[in-house]
Amino acid sequence: QVRLVESGGGLVQPGGSLRLSCAASGSIFSITDMGWYRQAPGKRRDFVARISRSGSTNYEDSVKGRFTISRDNNQNTLYLQMNSLKPEDTAVYYCFGNSPQGSYWGQGTQVTVSS
């Protein structure tokens, strides 16, 4: 089993920045790729960003140029650097990891962008 724990969410003003972290533990050798989804109240859970074990990345169009996904393999931690935040970025952000045995999810961390 794999355990994923997010942290770093909070309240930030429009135009501000926030960095989310996701700590992975357990059978992390089986993980092929990791990333982030987000879900606003009353909306579907939407893809945000993904990074493969080789380091290749992809992003949802609305966050390109503003968000950066990265990883620290030595510390088994995934990051999402969020800049130029907008009110529409407000959501619960979930970390995920994929493996041949299935997908794993964190508990989510709340990000609120408001003045």
Phi and psi in degrees as GROMACS dihedral restraints (atoms count N, CA, C in turn):
[ dihedral_restraints ]
;  ai    aj    ak    al  type     phi  dphi    fc
    3     4     5     6     1  -120.7    20    10
    4     5     6     7     1   135.2    20    10
    6     7     8     9     1  -112.4    20    10
    7     8     9    10     1   132.4    20    10
    9    10    11    12     1  -122.7    20    10
   10    11    12    13     1   129.7    20    10
   12    13    14    15     1  -129.7    20    10
   13    14    15    16     1   116.2    20    10
   15    16    17    18     1   -86.5    20    10
   16    17    18    19     1   155.8    20    10
   18    19    20    21     1  -156.6    20    10
   19    20    21    22     1   166.9    20    10
   21    22    23    24     1   103.8    20    10
   22    23    24    25     1    -5.4    20    10
   24    25    26    27     1   -70.1    20    10
   25    26    27    28     1   165.6    20    10
   27    28    29    30     1   166.8    20    10
   28    29    30    31     1  -164.4    20    10
   30    31    32    33     1  -100.5    20    10
   31    32    33    34     1   131.4    20    10
   33    34    35    36     1  -143.0    20    10
   34    35    36    37     1   149.0    20    10
   36    37    38    39     1   -78.5    20    10
   37    38    39    40     1   154.2    20    10
   39    40    41    42     1   -53.2    20    10
   40    41    42    43     1   137.5    20    10
   42    43    44    45     1    88.4    20    10
   43    44    45    46     1    -8.9    20    10
   45    46    47    48     1   -83.0    20    10
   46    47    48    49     1  -175.7    20    10
   48    49    50    51     1  -130.5    20    10
   49    50    51    52     1   155.5    20    10
   51    52    53    54     1  -153.2    20    10
   52    53    54    55     1   145.3    20    10
   54    55    56    57     1  -120.6    20    10
   55    56    57    58     1   121.6    20    10
   57    58    59    60     1   -94.8    20    10
   58    59    60    61     1   147.0    20    10
   60    61    62    63     1  -125.0    20    10
   61    62    63    64     1   150.8    20    10
   63    64    65    66     1  -137.2    20    10
   64    65    66    67     1   112.2    20    10
   66    67    68    69     1   -93.6    20    10
   67    68    69    70     1   126.5    20    10
   69    70    71    72     1  -106.7    20    10
   70    71    72    73     1   139.1    20    10
   72    73    74    75     1  -144.7    20    10
   73    74    75    76     1   165.0    20    10
   75    76    77    78     1    98.2    20    10
   76    77    78    79     1  -140.2    20    10
   78    79    80    81     1   -83.1    20    10
   79    80    81    82     1    59.6    20    10
   81    82    83    84     1   -71.9    20    10
   82    83    84    85     1   -13.7    20    10
   84    85    86    87     1   -62.8    20    10
   85    86    87    88     1   -21.9    20    10
   87    88    89    90     1   -85.7    20    10
   88    89    90    91     1    -8.9    20    10
   90    91    92    93     1   -73.6    20    10
   91    92    93    94     1   129.1    20    10
   93    94    95    96     1   -98.3    20    10
   94    95    96    97     1   -31.3    20    10
   96    97    98    99     1  -157.8    20    10
   97    98    99   100     1   155.2    20    10
   99   100   101   102     1  -136.4    20    10
  100   101   102   103     1   163.0    20    10
  102   103   104   105     1   179.7    20    10
  103   104   105   106     1  -159.7    20    10
  105   106   107   108     1  -135.3    20    10
  106   107   108   109     1   139.3    20    10
  108   109   110   111     1  -118.6    20    10
  109   110   111   112     1   164.6    20    10
  111   112   113   114     1  -142.0    20    10
  112   113   114   115     1   153.0    20    10
  114   115   116   117     1  -141.9    20    10
  115   116   117   118     1   118.8    20    10
  117   118   119   120     1   -89.9    20    10
  118   119   120   121     1   156.4    20    10
  120   121   122   123     1   -55.6    20    10
  121   122   123   124     1   130.9    20    10
  123   124   125   126     1    77.8    20    10
  124   125   126   127     1     3.9    20    10
  126   127   128   129     1  -120.2    20    10
  127   128   129   130     1   166.9    20    10
  129   130   131   132     1   -74.2    20    10
  130   131   132   133     1   157.1    20    10
  132   133   134   135     1   -76.8    20    10
  133   134   135   136     1   118.4    20    10
  135   136   137   138     1  -110.5    20    10
  136   137   138   139     1   145.0    20    10
  138   139   140   141     1   -64.4    20    10
  139   140   141   142     1   140.8    20    10
  141   142   143   144     1  -116.9    20    10
  142   143   144   145     1   -56.5    20    10
  144   145   146   147     1  -160.4    20    10
  145   146   147   148     1   155.2    20    10
  147   148   149   150     1  -144.8    20    10
  148   149   150   151     1   147.8    20    10
  150   151   152   153     1  -134.6    20    10
  151   152   153   154     1   134.7    20    10
  153   154   155   156     1   -87.1    20    10
  154   155   156   157     1   171.3    20    10
  156   157   158   159     1   -62.6    20    10
  157   158   159   160     1   -30.1    20    10
  159   160   161   162     1   -77.0    20    10
  160   161   162   163     1   -12.8    20    10
  162   163   164   165     1   103.1    20    10
  163   164   165   166     1    -2.3    20    10
  165   166   167   168     1   -71.1    20    10
  166   167   168   169     1   147.7    20    10
  168   169   170   171     1  -129.3    20    10
  169   170   171   172     1   156.6    20    10
  171   172   173   174     1  -148.6    20    10
  172   173   174   175     1   153.1    20    10
  174   175   176   177     1  -134.3    20    10
  175   176   177   178     1   151.6    20    10
  177   178   179   180     1   -68.8    20    10
  178   179   180   181     1   144.6    20    10
  180   181   182   183     1   -56.5    20    10
  181   182   183   184     1   -39.0    20    10
  183   184   185   186     1   -69.3    20    10
  184   185   186   187     1   -15.2    20    10
  186   187   188   189     1  -109.1    20    10
  187   188   189   190     1    -4.5    20    10
  189   190   191   192     1   -60.0    20    10
  190   191   192   193     1   134.1    20    10
  192   193   194   195     1    85.3    20    10
  193   194   195   196     1   -12.9    20    10
  195   196   197   198     1  -113.0    20    10
  196   197   198   199     1   -37.6    20    10
  198   199   200   201     1  -107.2    20    10
  199   200   201   202     1   147.5    20    10
  201   202   203   204     1  -134.0    20    10
  202   203   204   205     1   124.3    20    10
  204   205   206   207     1   -97.6    20    10
  205   206   207   208     1   140.4    20    10
  207   208   209   210     1  -151.3    20    10
  208   209   210   211     1   171.0    20    10
  210   211   212   213     1  -140.9    20    10
  211   212   213   214     1   154.9    20    10
  213   214   215   216     1  -122.1    20    10
  214   215   216   217     1    93.4    20    10
  216   217   218   219     1   -63.2    20    10
  217   218   219   220     1   -35.1    20    10
  219   220   221   222     1   -62.9    20    10
  220   221   222   223     1   -36.5    20    10
  222   223   224   225     1  -102.9    20    10
  223   224   225   226     1     2.3    20    10
  225   226   227   228     1    55.6    20    10
  226   227   228   229     1    47.2    20    10
  228   229   230   231     1  -129.5    20    10
  229   230   231   232     1   136.2    20    10
  231   232   233   234     1  -105.7    20    10
  232   233   234   235     1   144.0    20    10
  234   235   236   237     1  -127.4    20    10
  235   236   237   238     1   152.3    20    10
  237   238   239   240     1  -133.2    20    10
  238   239   240   241     1   106.9    20    10
  240   241   242   243     1   -87.0    20    10
  241   242   243   244     1   121.2    20    10
  243   244   245   246     1  -116.1    20    10
  244   245   246   247     1   117.0    20    10
  246   247   248   249     1  -117.1    20    10
  247   248   249   250     1   164.1    20    10
  249   250   251   252     1    49.2    20    10
  250   251   252   253     1    48.8    20    10
  252   253   254   255     1   -67.0    20    10
  253   254   255   256     1   144.7    20    10
  255   256   257   258     1  -119.6    20    10
  256   257   258   259     1   156.3    20    10
  258   259   260   261     1   -54.8    20    10
  259   260   261   262     1   -33.6    20    10
  261   262   263   264     1   -70.4    20    10
  262   263   264   265     1    -7.6    20    10
  264   265   266   267     1   -80.3    20    10
  265   266   267   268     1    -8.3    20    10
  267   268   269   270     1   -61.0    20    10
  268   269   270   271     1   124.4    20    10
  270   271   272   273     1  -177.6    20    10
  271   272   273   274     1   169.9    20    10
  273   274   275   276     1   -86.8    20    10
  274   275   276   277     1   125.9    20    10
  276   277   278   279     1  -101.0    20    10
  277   278   279   280     1   128.7    20    10
  279   280   281   282     1  -115.5    20    10
  280   281   282   283     1   132.1    20    10
  282   283   284   285     1   -85.7    20    10
  283   284   285   286     1   140.9    20    10
  285   286   287   288     1  -133.4    20    10
  286   287   288   289     1   156.1    20    10
  288   289   290   291     1  -139.3    20    10
  289   290   291   292     1   137.5    20    10
  291   292   293   294     1  -107.1    20    10
  292   293   294   295     1   144.6    20    10
  294   295   296   297     1  -148.4    20    10
  295   296   297   298     1   164.8    20    10
  297   298   299   300     1   -58.8    20    10
  298   299   300   301     1   -22.3    20    10
  300   301   302   303     1   -88.1    20    10
  301   302   303   304     1    -7.5    20    10
  303   304   305   306     1   139.4    20    10
  304   305   306   307     1  -171.7    20    10
  306   307   308   309     1  -109.1    20    10
  307   308   309   310     1   149.5    20    10
  309   310   311   312     1  -124.3    20    10
  310   311   312   313     1   146.4    20    10
  312   313   314   315     1  -131.5    20    10
  313   314   315   316     1   144.5    20    10
  315   316   317   318     1   -81.6    20    10
  316   317   318   319     1   179.8    20    10
  318   319   320   321     1   -83.8    20    10
  319   320   321   322     1   -13.3    20    10
  321   322   323   324     1    95.6    20    10
  322   323   324   325     1   150.0    20    10
  324   325   326   327     1  -136.8    20    10
  325   326   327   328     1   134.4    20    10
  327   328   329   330     1   -79.9    20    10
  328   329   330   331     1   130.4    20    10
  330   331   332   333     1  -118.4    20    10
  331   332   333   334     1   122.4    20    10
  333   334   335   336     1  -122.7    20    10
  334   335   336   337     1   122.4    20    10
  336   337   338   339     1  -111.0    20    10
  337   338   339   340     1   109.5    20    10
  339   340   341   342     1  -156.7    20    10
  340   341   342   343     1   146.9    20    10
